[in-house]
């Protein structure tokens, strides 16, 4: 896929970084505002697709290494399972760092109500979804190279 | 006021869905489908589901549009260079 025109590329330069910031904002505030891990991860994964459409595949594949997204996927998944297993004497995903209700009411524990493992789970899911959706788009793009060759190669001595 | 906004958004929804079917150019059709997705996200937001609206705007208007565009580019390559069976 060839890069698009200079208008699209300038717009990509202007707006691509805000996508990352907005996705991180949705992920980090996932326990108190609408959104959460999946939505923020999807917004953050839109960054790589915008780069891919605006700049074409050759440049983007020279910028990023797909192994990074694989690492994000595995790290997010492992963090999710570890967080689930860490509450295990009680139950799966027992909220073991939550401040009890009486303590919150007595001390006025900050402005945001403390949510314990929910916020950490949101961060883990956000990292995992961002990596996974980027991998989907990048490997889909790599798939169209199979059709890109045009006519087949010249016949090279088929009857030797 | 809110009722009027509902009617406008639903009318734009039907209009963009019609244009997604009506365009002969596939890229225009995909862009119209992205507009449909944005209108759906706006409708979700009006109906007080901002959670679903964020997911719809990110996936419907961002990711699936990109995937459609990549697929259309791939198909165009084959058609132009006669990579099929020569028809």
gemmi code that builds the backbone of each chain (N, CA, C; Angstrom):
import gemmi

chains = {
    "A": [
        ("UNK", (0.851, -1.186, 0.000), (0.000, 0.000, 0.000), (0.885, 1.233, 0.000)),
        ("UNK", (0.674, 2.092, -0.999), (1.497, 3.286, -1.103), (1.027, 4.335, -0.099)),
        ("UNK", (1.908, 5.247, 0.317), (1.473, 6.304, 1.235), (0.470, 7.222, 0.571)),
        ("UNK", (-0.390, 7.806, 1.381), (-1.421, 8.703, 0.864), (-0.849, 10.110, 0.703)),
        ("UNK", (-1.700, 11.066, 0.381), (-1.241, 12.408, 0.019), (-0.734, 13.159, 1.247)),
        ("UNK", (-0.170, 14.333, 1.025), (0.474, 15.086, 2.107), (-0.563, 15.629, 3.085)),
        ("UNK", (-1.790, 15.810, 2.625), (-2.850, 16.278, 3.520), (-3.128, 15.216, 4.584)),
        ("UNK", (-3.253, 13.986, 4.131), (-3.536, 12.897, 5.065), (-2.371, 12.687, 6.017)),
        ("UNK", (-1.157, 12.818, 5.480), (0.005, 12.582, 6.351), (0.148, 13.669, 7.410)),
        ("UNK", (-0.150, 14.940, 7.026), (-0.076, 16.000, 8.026), (-1.146, 15.822, 9.093)),
        ("UNK", (-2.345, 15.436, 8.664), (-3.393, 15.162, 9.643), (-3.037, 14.026, 10.566)),
        ("UNK", (-2.373, 13.032, 10.027), (-1.916, 11.912, 10.854), (-0.885, 12.373, 11.864)),
        ("UNK", (0.051, 13.232, 11.411), (1.059, 13.748, 12.339), (0.435, 14.545, 13.465)),
        ("UNK", (-0.625, 15.300, 13.123), (-1.241, 16.132, 14.145), (-2.015, 15.311, 15.162)),
        ("UNK", (-2.779, 14.327, 14.674), (-3.777, 13.727, 15.544), (-3.397, 12.361, 16.089)),
        ("UNK", (-2.339, 11.750, 15.569), (-2.065, 10.368, 15.969), (-1.679, 10.276, 17.439)),
        ("UNK", (-0.927, 11.276, 17.913), (-0.438, 11.166, 19.289), (-1.550, 11.386, 20.298)),
        ("UNK", (-2.554, 12.187, 19.906), (-3.684, 12.384, 20.814), (-4.467, 11.096, 21.009)),
        ("UNK", (-4.420, 10.216, 20.006), (-5.104, 8.938, 20.167), (-4.470, 8.123, 21.281)),
        ("UNK", (-3.119, 8.133, 21.319), (-2.427, 7.396, 22.376), (-2.757, 7.995, 23.740)),
        ("UNK", (-2.756, 9.336, 23.814), (-3.018, 9.986, 25.100), (-4.449, 9.719, 25.557)),
        ("UNK", (-5.378, 9.802, 24.612), (-6.777, 9.573, 24.977), (-7.012, 8.116, 25.377)),
        ("UNK", (-6.355, 7.191, 24.664), (-6.500, 5.779, 25.028), (-5.949, 5.509, 26.415)),
        ("UNK", (-4.786, 6.110, 26.728), (-4.211, 5.919, 28.064), (-5.100, 6.536, 29.136)),
        ("UNK", (-5.732, 7.665, 28.806), (-6.641, 8.306, 29.763), (-7.848, 7.427, 30.045)),
        ("UNK", (-8.412, 6.842, 28.979), (-9.573, 5.965, 29.167), (-9.189, 4.723, 29.962)),
        ("UNK", (-7.988, 4.185, 29.703), (-7.568, 2.979, 30.420), (-7.353, 3.284, 31.898)),
        ("UNK", (-6.629, 4.376, 32.190), (-6.227, 4.633, 33.577), (-7.421, 5.034, 34.425)),
        ("UNK", (-8.370, 5.789, 33.841), (-9.564, 6.155, 34.599), (-10.703, 5.174, 34.370)),
        ("UNK", (-10.339, 3.930, 34.048), (-11.380, 2.984, 33.673), (-12.317, 2.621, 34.786)),
        ("UNK", (-11.903, 2.765, 36.057), (-12.768, 2.331, 37.145), (-13.724, 3.414, 37.603)),
        ("UNK", (-13.509, 4.669, 37.205), (-14.385, 5.734, 37.678), (-15.182, 6.396, 36.565)),
        ("UNK", (-14.718, 6.314, 35.327), (-15.428, 6.946, 34.223), (-15.845, 5.877, 33.224)),
        ("UNK", (-16.733, 6.203, 32.277), (-17.079, 5.244, 31.233), (-15.856, 4.814, 30.441)),
        ("UNK", (-15.915, 3.603, 29.950), (-14.759, 3.068, 29.259), (-14.057, 2.089, 30.167)),
        ("UNK", (-12.882, 1.710, 29.802), (-12.148, 0.739, 30.585), (-11.068, 0.123, 29.743)),
        ("UNK", (-10.698, -1.091, 30.061), (-9.566, -1.710, 29.408), (-9.790, -1.925, 27.932)),
        ("UNK", (-10.923, -2.511, 27.593), (-11.135, -2.851, 26.180), (-11.282, -1.605, 25.326)),
        ("UNK", (-12.067, -0.643, 25.816), (-12.298, 0.550, 24.995), (-11.017, 1.362, 24.827)),
        ("UNK", (-10.281, 1.535, 25.907), (-9.036, 2.289, 25.810), (-8.012, 1.594, 24.950)),
        ("UNK", (-7.968, 0.272, 25.049), (-7.032, -0.481, 24.215), (-7.376, -0.362, 22.748)),
        ("UNK", (-8.670, -0.362, 22.445), (-9.079, -0.218, 21.047), (-8.731, 1.165, 20.520)),
        ("UNK", (-8.902, 2.190, 21.358), (-8.528, 3.546, 20.927), (-7.029, 3.632, 20.709)),
        ("UNK", (-6.246, 3.021, 21.601), (-4.793, 3.071, 21.443), (-4.339, 2.269, 20.237)),
        ("UNK", (-5.074, 1.214, 19.882), (-4.678, 0.424, 18.706), (-5.019, 1.143, 17.417)),
        ("UNK", (-5.902, 2.136, 17.482), (-6.215, 2.911, 16.282), (-4.999, 3.705, 15.809)),
        ("UNK", (-4.074, 3.992, 16.719), (-2.835, 4.710, 16.377), (-2.067, 3.997, 15.271)),
        ("UNK", (-1.850, 2.702, 15.441), (-1.012, 1.998, 14.467), (-1.752, 1.848, 13.139)),
        ("UNK", (-3.085, 1.738, 13.178), (-3.808, 1.646, 11.917), (-3.798, 2.973, 11.174)),
        ("UNK", (-3.829, 4.074, 11.930), (-3.758, 5.388, 11.266), (-2.403, 5.573, 10.604)),
        ("UNK", (-1.331, 5.170, 11.306), (-0.002, 5.245, 10.690), (0.070, 4.371, 9.452)),
        ("UNK", (-0.547, 3.194, 9.525), (-0.469, 2.242, 8.414), (-1.192, 2.772, 7.188)),
        ("UNK", (-2.357, 3.399, 7.392), (-3.094, 3.922, 6.243), (-2.391, 5.149, 5.676)),
        ("UNK", (-1.850, 6.023, 6.550), (-1.303, 7.277, 6.052), (0.070, 7.089, 5.421)),
        ("UNK", (0.912, 6.267, 6.037), (2.302, 6.209, 5.592), (2.654, 4.979, 4.769)),
        ("UNK", (1.731, 4.037, 4.649), (2.055, 2.872, 3.851), (2.842, 1.856, 4.646)),
        ("UNK", (2.849, 0.641, 4.123), (3.383, -0.459, 4.914), (4.886, -0.475, 5.051)),
        ("UNK", (5.590, -0.003, 4.017), (7.047, -0.153, 4.055), (7.663, 0.663, 5.177)),
        ("UNK", (7.167, 1.924, 5.321), (7.698, 2.781, 6.376), (7.307, 2.280, 7.754)),
        ("UNK", (6.046, 1.870, 7.906), (5.588, 1.459, 9.233), (6.313, 0.196, 9.688)),
        ("UNK", (6.546, -0.716, 8.757), (7.269, -1.926, 9.164), (8.733, -1.658, 9.437)),
        ("UNK", (9.262, -0.515, 8.929), (10.633, -0.169, 9.317), (10.654, 0.561, 10.657)),
        ("UNK", (9.496, 1.102, 11.087), (9.452, 1.802, 12.375), (9.184, 0.869, 13.535)),
        ("UNK", (8.210, 0.007, 13.379), (7.809, -0.843, 14.509), (8.300, -2.260, 14.280)),
        ("UNK", (8.414, -2.966, 15.385), (8.774, -4.379, 15.311), (7.568, -5.159, 15.857)),
        ("UNK", (6.976, -6.049, 15.090), (5.749, -6.703, 15.562), (5.944, -7.528, 16.828)),
        ("UNK", (7.193, -7.885, 17.145), (7.418, -8.619, 18.376), (7.050, -7.824, 19.621)),
        ("UNK", (7.107, -6.481, 19.518), (6.734, -5.637, 20.654), (5.274, -5.851, 21.001)),
        ("UNK", (4.422, -5.936, 19.958), (2.992, -6.116, 20.220), (2.720, -7.516, 20.771)),
        ("UNK", (3.491, -8.481, 20.275), (3.375, -9.827, 20.840), (3.727, -9.828, 22.317)),
        ("UNK", (4.801, -9.080, 22.671), (5.185, -8.984, 24.070), (4.122, -8.297, 24.903)),
        ("UNK", (3.480, -7.232, 24.326), (2.400, -6.562, 25.052), (1.248, -7.513, 25.298)),
        ("UNK", (0.918, -8.304, 24.297), (-0.179, -9.276, 24.431), (0.090, -10.251, 25.563)),
        ("UNK", (1.301, -10.835, 25.557), (1.599, -11.864, 26.550), (1.734, -11.251, 27.934)),
        ("UNK", (2.317, -10.046, 28.017), (2.451, -9.385, 29.314), (1.087, -9.055, 29.913)),
        ("UNK", (0.177, -8.533, 29.083), (-1.143, -8.194, 29.593), (-1.904, -9.409, 30.066)),
        ("UNK", (-1.804, -10.485, 29.282), (-2.522, -11.714, 29.647), (-1.988, -12.298, 30.936)),
        ("UNK", (-0.625, -12.315, 31.054), (-0.027, -12.887, 32.265), (-0.342, -12.014, 33.490)),
        ("UNK", (-0.352, -10.685, 33.296), (-0.673, -9.809, 34.428), (-2.108, -10.006, 34.878)),
        ("UNK", (-3.004, -10.211, 33.898), (-4.411, -10.460, 34.228), (-4.552, -11.731, 35.058)),
        ("UNK", (-3.883, -12.805, 34.611), (-4.014, -14.065, 35.342), (-3.357, -13.994, 36.714)),
        ("UNK", (-2.198, -13.295, 36.801), (-1.546, -13.168, 38.099), (-2.412, -12.386, 39.073)),
        ("UNK", (-3.050, -11.307, 38.576), (-3.939, -10.534, 39.448), (-5.112, -11.373, 39.908)),
        ("UNK", (-5.597, -12.232, 39.021), (-6.695, -13.087, 39.429), (-6.263, -14.098, 40.460)),
        ("UNK", (-5.076, -14.668, 40.232), (-4.640, -15.744, 41.130), (-4.160, -15.215, 42.474)),
        ("UNK", (-3.790, -13.918, 42.538), (-3.242, -13.405, 43.785), (-4.291, -13.280, 44.873)),
        ("UNK", (-5.561, -13.272, 44.506), (-6.588, -13.212, 45.546), (-7.082, -14.576, 45.919)),
        ("UNK", (-6.240, -15.587, 45.775), (-6.824, -16.916, 45.757), (-7.217, -17.568, 47.072)),
        ("UNK", (-6.667, -17.259, 48.203), (-7.239, -17.905, 49.402), (-8.735, -17.649, 49.542)),
        ("UNK", (-9.215, -16.525, 49.028), (-10.652, -16.257, 49.105), (-11.378, -16.674, 47.829)),
        ("UNK", (-11.027, -16.046, 46.732), (-11.658, -16.431, 45.470), (-10.817, -15.881, 44.334)),
        ("UNK", (-11.167, -16.269, 43.095), (-10.513, -15.698, 41.925), (-10.911, -14.235, 41.832)),
        ("UNK", (-9.927, -13.346, 41.632), (-10.130, -11.901, 41.587), (-10.724, -11.349, 42.875)),
        ("UNK", (-10.305, -11.913, 44.003), (-10.683, -11.278, 45.268), (-9.949, -9.952, 45.380)),
        ("UNK", (-10.644, -8.909, 45.798), (-10.087, -7.552, 45.758), (-9.234, -7.327, 47.000)),
        ("UNK", (-7.944, -7.726, 46.915), (-7.148, -7.792, 48.145), (-6.487, -6.482, 48.530)),
        ("UNK", (-6.484, -5.466, 47.632), (-5.910, -4.184, 48.043), (-6.972, -3.137, 48.264)),
        ("UNK", (-8.237, -3.487, 48.223), (-9.279, -2.483, 48.419), (-9.282, -2.021, 49.873)),
        ("UNK", (-9.490, -0.720, 50.041), (-9.588, -0.170, 51.394), (-11.008, -0.452, 51.892)),
        ("UNK", (-11.157, -0.953, 53.115), (-12.513, -1.258, 53.598), (-13.359, -0.002, 53.723)),
        ("UNK", (-14.659, -0.227, 53.737), (-15.605, 0.886, 53.657), (-15.526, 1.783, 54.900)),
        ("UNK", (-15.327, 1.172, 56.080), (-15.287, 1.963, 57.313), (-14.060, 2.873, 57.321)),
        ("UNK", (-12.948, 2.345, 56.838), (-11.723, 3.143, 56.822), (-11.883, 4.334, 55.893)),
        ("UNK", (-12.521, 4.093, 54.748), (-12.727, 5.191, 53.802), (-13.579, 6.269, 54.422)),
        ("UNK", (-14.650, 5.859, 55.102), (-15.532, 6.863, 55.692), (-14.865, 7.577, 56.860)),
        ("UNK", (-13.997, 6.896, 57.584), (-13.373, 7.506, 58.744), (-12.297, 8.507, 58.338)),
        ("UNK", (-11.477, 8.125, 57.350), (-10.314, 8.950, 57.046), (-10.516, 9.856, 55.850)),
        ("UNK", (-11.568, 9.645, 55.054), (-11.699, 10.434, 53.840), (-10.566, 10.143, 52.882)),
        ("UNK", (-10.524, 8.902, 52.430), (-9.361, 8.375, 51.736), (-9.307, 8.888, 50.298)),
        ("UNK", (-9.007, 10.168, 50.126), (-8.842, 10.677, 48.776), (-10.169, 11.003, 48.122)),
        ("UNK", (-10.081, 11.623, 46.955), (-11.292, 12.049, 46.256), (-11.914, 10.886, 45.504)),
        ("UNK", (-11.048, 10.132, 44.793), (-11.537, 9.029, 43.981), (-11.769, 7.832, 44.897)),
        ("UNK", (-12.908, 7.168, 44.831), (-13.110, 5.974, 45.641), (-12.115, 4.884, 45.260)),
        ("UNK", (-11.411, 4.311, 46.204), (-10.385, 3.330, 45.870), (-11.019, 2.033, 45.377)),
        ("UNK", (-10.467, 1.509, 44.287), (-11.095, 0.338, 43.687), (-10.223, -0.890, 43.729)),
        ("UNK", (-8.975, -0.786, 44.206), (-8.169, -1.989, 44.377), (-7.738, -2.613, 43.077)),
        ("UNK", (-8.005, -3.891, 42.907), (-7.493, -4.608, 41.749), (-8.213, -4.245, 40.465)),
        ("UNK", (-9.349, -3.562, 40.554), (-10.104, -3.289, 39.325), (-9.305, -2.376, 38.399)),
        ("UNK", (-8.657, -1.361, 38.970), (-7.870, -0.447, 38.148), (-6.670, -1.169, 37.535)),
        ("UNK", (-6.029, -2.040, 38.316), (-4.888, -2.787, 37.776), (-5.340, -3.745, 36.677)),
        ("UNK", (-6.517, -4.351, 36.857), (-7.037, -5.233, 35.829), (-7.347, -4.462, 34.559)),
        ("UNK", (-7.862, -3.229, 34.709), (-8.120, -2.408, 33.535), (-6.839, -2.125, 32.772)),
        ("UNK", (-5.750, -1.823, 33.505), (-4.479, -1.541, 32.823), (-3.977, -2.772, 32.094)),
        ("UNK", (-4.099, -3.950, 32.740), (-3.635, -5.183, 32.098), (-4.439, -5.472, 30.843)),
        ("UNK", (-5.767, -5.347, 30.934), (-6.616, -5.610, 29.762), (-6.348, -4.591, 28.661)),
        ("UNK", (-6.091, -3.334, 29.044), (-5.800, -2.319, 28.044), (-4.536, -2.620, 27.265)),
        ("UNK", (-3.471, -3.021, 27.977), (-2.222, -3.370, 27.289), (-2.440, -4.553, 26.364)),
        ("UNK", (-3.197, -5.526, 26.840), (-3.390, -6.732, 26.033), (-4.201, -6.431, 24.781)),
        ("UNK", (-5.275, -5.651, 24.916), (-6.133, -5.384, 23.760), (-5.421, -4.508, 22.737)),
        ("UNK", (-4.643, -3.531, 23.217), (-3.895, -2.686, 22.282), (-2.914, -3.527, 21.472)),
        ("UNK", (-2.196, -4.438, 22.131), (-1.263, -5.293, 21.403), (-1.972, -6.217, 20.440)),
        ("UNK", (-3.098, -6.794, 20.875), (-3.755, -7.808, 20.054), (-4.372, -7.189, 18.807)),
        ("UNK", (-5.032, -6.030, 18.955), (-5.657, -5.421, 17.774), (-4.594, -4.907, 16.802)),
        ("UNK", (-3.442, -4.419, 17.347), (-2.361, -4.011, 16.443), (-1.825, -5.212, 15.676)),
        ("UNK", (-1.706, -6.349, 16.360), (-1.220, -7.550, 15.673), (-2.194, -7.972, 14.586)),
        ("UNK", (-3.501, -7.864, 14.865), (-4.502, -8.243, 13.859), (-4.342, -7.397, 12.603)),
        ("UNK", (-4.234, -6.060, 12.791), (-4.152, -5.195, 11.619), (-2.833, -5.393, 10.876)),
        ("UNK", (-1.732, -5.516, 11.624), (-0.429, -5.661, 10.956), (-0.346, -6.976, 10.199)),
        ("UNK", (-0.858, -8.060, 10.773), (-0.736, -9.334, 10.062), (-1.720, -9.402, 8.912)),
        ("UNK", (-2.868, -8.694, 9.031), (-3.766, -8.593, 7.886), (-3.089, -7.836, 6.758)),
        ("UNK", (-2.350, -6.763, 7.120), (-1.641, -6.019, 6.078), (-0.556, -6.875, 5.446)),
        ("UNK", (0.117, -7.676, 6.262), (1.166, -8.512, 5.693), (0.581, -9.576, 4.772)),
        ("UNK", (-0.668, -9.927, 5.035), (-1.304, -10.943, 4.196), (-1.513, -10.481, 2.775)),
        ("UNK", (-1.729, -9.168, 2.545), (-2.005, -8.755, 1.175), (-0.736, -8.725, 0.336)),
        ("UNK", (0.404, -8.895, 0.952), (1.608, -8.982, 0.121), (1.622, -10.254, -0.713)),
        ("UNK", (0.825, -11.225, -0.308), (0.770, -12.450, -1.086), (0.211, -12.181, -2.473)),
        ("UNK", (-0.707, -11.195, -2.565), (-1.339, -10.917, -3.846), (-0.597, -9.848, -4.612)),
        ("UNK", (0.471, -9.313, -4.038), (1.033, -8.101, -4.580), (1.972, -8.329, -5.751)),
        ("UNK", (2.335, -9.560, -5.972), (3.426, -9.816, -6.903), (3.045, -9.541, -8.343)),
        ("UNK", (1.757, -9.420, -8.660), (1.383, -9.205, -10.034), (1.459, -10.510, -10.805)),
        ("UNK", (1.837, -10.451, -12.060), (1.934, -11.698, -12.823), (3.000, -12.598, -12.242)),
        ("UNK", (2.822, -13.850, -12.462), (3.767, -14.820, -11.915), (5.135, -14.611, -12.546)),
        ("UNK", (6.136, -15.203, -11.960), (7.484, -15.056, -12.509), (7.584, -15.741, -13.879)),
        ("UNK", (8.590, -15.306, -14.580), (8.781, -15.922, -15.888), (9.083, -17.412, -15.716)),
        ("UNK", (8.653, -18.148, -16.675), (8.926, -19.581, -16.584), (10.427, -19.814, -16.702)),
        ("UNK", (10.942, -20.516, -15.740), (12.397, -20.673, -15.731), (12.739, -22.149, -15.906)),
        ("UNK", (12.723, -22.544, -17.142), (13.223, -23.883, -17.438), (12.373, -24.980, -16.853)),
        ("UNK", (11.147, -25.087, -17.315), (10.274, -26.064, -16.694), (10.523, -27.450, -17.211)),
        ("UNK", (11.226, -27.594, -18.302), (11.327, -28.910, -18.932), (12.785, -29.263, -19.121)),
        ("UNK", (13.468, -29.316, -17.991), (14.894, -29.532, -18.141), (15.219, -30.996, -17.945)),
    ],
    "B": [
        ("UNK", (-36.419, 19.196, 22.161), (-35.020, 19.399, 21.785), (-34.319, 18.063, 21.606)),
        ("UNK", (-34.425, 17.249, 22.644), (-33.772, 15.946, 22.584), (-34.418, 15.055, 21.531)),
        ("UNK", (-35.741, 15.202, 21.413), (-36.468, 14.426, 20.422), (-36.050, 14.816, 19.010)),
        ("UNK", (-35.863, 16.103, 18.806), (-35.430, 16.603, 17.501), (-34.047, 16.057, 17.149)),
        ("UNK", (-33.155, 16.052, 18.146), (-31.805, 15.517, 17.919), (-31.858, 14.042, 17.536)),
        ("UNK", (-32.759, 13.316, 18.195), (-32.975, 11.912, 17.858), (-33.366, 11.731, 16.406)),
        ("UNK", (-34.302, 12.540, 15.986), (-34.804, 12.410, 14.611), (-33.694, 12.720, 13.612)),
        ("UNK", (-32.903, 13.760, 13.901), (-31.821, 14.134, 12.986), (-30.788, 13.015, 12.896)),
        ("UNK", (-30.399, 12.460, 14.053), (-29.371, 11.412, 14.050), (-29.877, 10.165, 13.340)),
        ("UNK", (-31.140, 9.804, 13.569), (-31.668, 8.606, 12.917), (-31.810, 8.802, 11.413)),
        ("UNK", (-32.160, 10.030, 11.000), (-32.250, 10.303, 9.569), (-30.876, 10.220, 8.916)),
        ("UNK", (-29.854, 10.759, 9.596), (-28.493, 10.655, 9.043), (-28.021, 9.207, 9.001)),
        ("UNK", (-28.479, 8.417, 9.971), (-28.133, 6.993, 10.001), (-28.667, 6.280, 8.764)),
        ("UNK", (-29.945, 6.522, 8.484), (-30.565, 5.893, 7.314), (-29.908, 6.402, 6.033)),
        ("UNK", (-29.596, 7.697, 5.998), (-28.985, 8.284, 4.794), (-27.609, 7.677, 4.534)),
        ("UNK", (-26.778, 7.573, 5.588), (-25.433, 7.030, 5.376), (-25.499, 5.546, 5.042)),
        ("UNK", (-26.459, 4.819, 5.591), (-26.608, 3.409, 5.229), (-27.024, 3.261, 3.776)),
        ("UNK", (-27.904, 4.171, 3.315), (-28.311, 4.130, 1.908), (-27.129, 4.422, 0.991)),
        ("UNK", (-26.321, 5.427, 1.359), (-25.185, 5.748, 0.491), (-24.122, 4.664, 0.522)),
        ("UNK", (-24.011, 3.943, 1.640), (-23.052, 2.834, 1.674), (-23.434, 1.760, 0.665)),
        ("UNK", (-24.718, 1.609, 0.385), (-25.115, 0.641, -0.629), (-25.101, 1.233, -2.031)),
        ("UNK", (-25.274, 2.548, -2.130), (-25.547, 3.159, -3.432), (-24.276, 3.462, -4.225)),
        ("UNK", (-23.156, 3.762, -3.516), (-21.929, 4.136, -4.225), (-21.378, 2.963, -5.019)),
        ("UNK", (-20.922, 3.268, -6.226), (-20.234, 2.238, -7.004), (-18.773, 2.124, -6.559)),
        ("UNK", (-18.173, 3.274, -6.174), (-16.786, 3.277, -5.729), (-16.705, 2.684, -4.330)),
        ("UNK", (-15.850, 1.669, -4.179), (-15.872, 0.941, -2.909), (-15.286, 1.741, -1.765)),
        ("UNK", (-14.284, 2.605, -2.067), (-13.699, 3.424, -0.995), (-14.737, 4.398, -0.442)),
        ("UNK", (-15.513, 5.005, -1.353), (-16.579, 5.909, -0.899), (-17.591, 5.163, -0.054)),
        ("UNK", (-17.879, 3.941, -0.439), (-18.834, 3.135, 0.314), (-18.327, 2.846, 1.716)),
        ("UNK", (-17.018, 2.578, 1.824), (-16.453, 2.289, 3.143), (-16.451, 3.533, 4.016)),
        ("UNK", (-16.154, 4.689, 3.407), (-16.194, 5.936, 4.184), (-17.613, 6.216, 4.665)),
        ("UNK", (-18.584, 5.914, 3.820), (-19.979, 6.092, 4.232), (-20.339, 5.142, 5.370)),
        ("UNK", (-19.757, 3.948, 5.349), (-19.987, 3.000, 6.446), (-19.363, 3.509, 7.744)),
        ("UNK", (-18.209, 4.207, 7.616), (-17.595, 4.800, 8.811), (-18.469, 5.912, 9.367)),
        ("UNK", (-19.095, 6.693, 8.464), (-20.019, 7.737, 8.924), (-21.218, 7.113, 9.621)),
        ("UNK", (-21.677, 5.984, 9.095), (-22.763, 5.237, 9.750), (-22.369, 4.830, 11.160)),
        ("UNK", (-21.115, 4.405, 11.296), (-20.647, 3.964, 12.609), (-20.546, 5.128, 13.594)),
        ("UNK", (-20.101, 6.278, 13.089), (-20.028, 7.464, 13.950), (-21.417, 7.881, 14.403)),
        ("UNK", (-22.391, 7.808, 13.474), (-23.768, 8.147, 13.842), (-24.314, 7.163, 14.877)),
        ("UNK", (-23.944, 5.896, 14.736), (-24.376, 4.908, 15.733), (-23.796, 5.220, 17.101)),
        ("UNK", (-22.521, 5.649, 17.104), (-21.892, 6.000, 18.376), (-22.586, 7.202, 19.007)),
        ("UNK", (-22.956, 8.170, 18.166), (-23.663, 9.357, 18.678), (-25.016, 8.976, 19.261)),
        ("UNK", (-25.677, 8.037, 18.581), (-26.978, 7.580, 19.069), (-26.837, 6.857, 20.411)),
        ("UNK", (-25.781, 6.041, 20.526), (-25.532, 5.375, 21.811), (-25.280, 6.392, 22.915)),
        ("UNK", (-24.560, 7.460, 22.549), (-24.271, 8.471, 23.568), (-25.539, 9.204, 23.999)),
        ("UNK", (-26.423, 9.461, 23.036), (-27.678, 10.137, 23.384), (-28.531, 9.233, 24.274)),
        ("UNK", (-28.494, 7.945, 23.991), (-29.252, 6.996, 24.810), (-28.531, 6.646, 26.107)),
        ("UNK", (-27.520, 7.425, 26.492), (-26.834, 7.320, 27.780), (-26.116, 5.998, 27.962)),
        ("UNK", (-25.380, 5.585, 26.916), (-24.472, 4.457, 27.047), (-23.109, 4.882, 26.534)),
        ("UNK", (-22.383, 5.743, 27.266), (-21.115, 6.257, 26.744), (-20.045, 5.179, 26.620)),
        ("UNK", (-20.198, 4.123, 27.426), (-19.252, 3.019, 27.368), (-19.275, 2.341, 26.000)),
        ("UNK", (-20.498, 2.028, 25.552), (-20.658, 1.404, 24.243), (-20.278, 2.374, 23.133)),
        ("UNK", (-20.516, 3.671, 23.366), (-20.222, 4.658, 22.333), (-18.731, 4.738, 22.055)),
        ("UNK", (-17.910, 4.659, 23.109), (-16.454, 4.700, 22.896), (-16.004, 3.484, 22.104)),
        ("UNK", (-16.529, 2.307, 22.476), (-16.128, 1.097, 21.766), (-16.583, 1.136, 20.318)),
        ("UNK", (-17.781, 1.623, 20.075), (-18.288, 1.687, 18.705), (-17.482, 2.663, 17.861)),
        ("UNK", (-17.128, 3.821, 18.448), (-16.372, 4.806, 17.678), (-14.973, 4.297, 17.378)),
        ("UNK", (-14.347, 3.603, 18.341), (-12.969, 3.145, 18.114), (-12.940, 1.988, 17.137)),
        ("UNK", (-13.821, 1.022, 17.319), (-13.748, -0.180, 16.491), (-14.470, 0.012, 15.168)),
        ("UNK", (-15.684, 0.567, 15.217), (-16.441, 0.707, 13.985), (-15.852, 1.722, 13.040)),
        ("UNK", (-15.500, 2.897, 13.575), (-15.014, 3.947, 12.690), (-13.522, 3.846, 12.461)),
        ("UNK", (-12.762, 3.247, 13.385), (-11.316, 3.198, 13.225), (-10.819, 1.900, 12.639)),
        ("UNK", (-11.001, 0.830, 13.389), (-10.316, -0.418, 13.025), (-10.948, -1.088, 11.814)),
        ("UNK", (-12.286, -1.189, 11.813), (-12.890, -1.955, 10.722), (-12.793, -1.188, 9.400)),
        ("UNK", (-12.784, 0.155, 9.469), (-12.580, 0.928, 8.242), (-11.204, 0.656, 7.659)),
        ("UNK", (-10.192, 0.612, 8.546), (-8.842, 0.320, 8.069), (-8.760, -1.067, 7.450)),
        ("UNK", (-9.417, -2.020, 8.088), (-9.353, -3.387, 7.562), (-10.043, -3.466, 6.200)),
        ("UNK", (-11.181, -2.757, 6.059), (-11.864, -2.728, 4.763), (-10.984, -2.083, 3.701)),
        ("UNK", (-10.309, -0.980, 4.068), (-9.486, -0.280, 3.070), (-8.320, -1.160, 2.634)),
        ("UNK", (-7.705, -1.849, 3.606), (-6.604, -2.752, 3.249), (-7.099, -3.850, 2.323)),
        ("UNK", (-8.270, -4.409, 2.607), (-8.807, -5.478, 1.764), (-9.131, -4.967, 0.372)),
        ("UNK", (-9.646, -3.736, 0.275), (-9.982, -3.193, -1.052), (-8.731, -2.929, -1.864)),
        ("UNK", (-7.688, -2.415, -1.204), (-6.424, -2.231, -1.921), (-5.885, -3.558, -2.439)),
        ("UNK", (-5.988, -4.590, -1.634), (-5.473, -5.896, -2.053), (-6.247, -6.409, -3.252)),
        ("UNK", (-7.574, -6.239, -3.242), (-8.362, -6.723, -4.369), (-8.048, -5.936, -5.638)),
        ("UNK", (-7.822, -4.621, -5.506), (-7.526, -3.812, -6.670), (-6.242, -4.225, -7.360)),
        ("UNK", (-5.256, -4.611, -6.553), (-3.992, -5.060, -7.128), (-4.189, -6.272, -8.020)),
        ("UNK", (-4.947, -7.216, -7.562), (-5.124, -8.446, -8.333), (-5.861, -8.163, -9.625)),
        ("UNK", (-6.891, -7.292, -9.540), (-7.706, -7.041, -10.695), (-6.907, -6.306, -11.781)),
        ("UNK", (-6.068, -5.341, -11.339), (-5.368, -4.514, -12.292), (-4.279, -5.294, -13.011)),
        ("UNK", (-3.535, -6.104, -12.254), (-2.396, -6.771, -12.868), (-2.789, -8.133, -13.419)),
        ("UNK", (-4.102, -8.404, -13.487), (-4.588, -9.634, -14.072), (-3.977, -10.859, -13.412)),
        ("UNK", (-4.022, -10.843, -12.097), (-3.442, -11.965, -11.382), (-4.396, -13.123, -11.253)),
        ("UNK", (-5.629, -12.970, -11.729), (-6.585, -14.064, -11.642), (-6.323, -15.071, -12.719)),
        ("UNK", (-7.394, -15.520, -13.338), (-7.216, -16.512, -14.383), (-7.399, -15.882, -15.759)),
        ("UNK", (-7.117, -14.599, -15.886), (-7.032, -14.001, -17.197), (-8.350, -13.514, -17.769)),
        ("UNK", (-9.422, -13.497, -16.983), (-10.691, -13.016, -17.511), (-10.789, -11.511, -17.438)),
    ],
}
model = gemmi.Model(1)
for chain_id, residues in chains.items():
    chain = gemmi.Chain(chain_id)
    for i, (resn, *xyz) in enumerate(residues, 1):
        res = gemmi.Residue()
        res.name, res.seqid = resn, gemmi.SeqId(i, " ")
        for name, pos in zip(("N", "CA", "C"), xyz):
            atom = gemmi.Atom()
            atom.name, atom.element = name, gemmi.Element(name[0])
            atom.pos, atom.b_iso = gemmi.Position(*pos), 0.0
            res.add_atom(atom)
        chain.add_residue(res)
    model.add_chain(chain)
structure = gemmi.Structure()
structure.add_model(model)
structure.setup_entities()
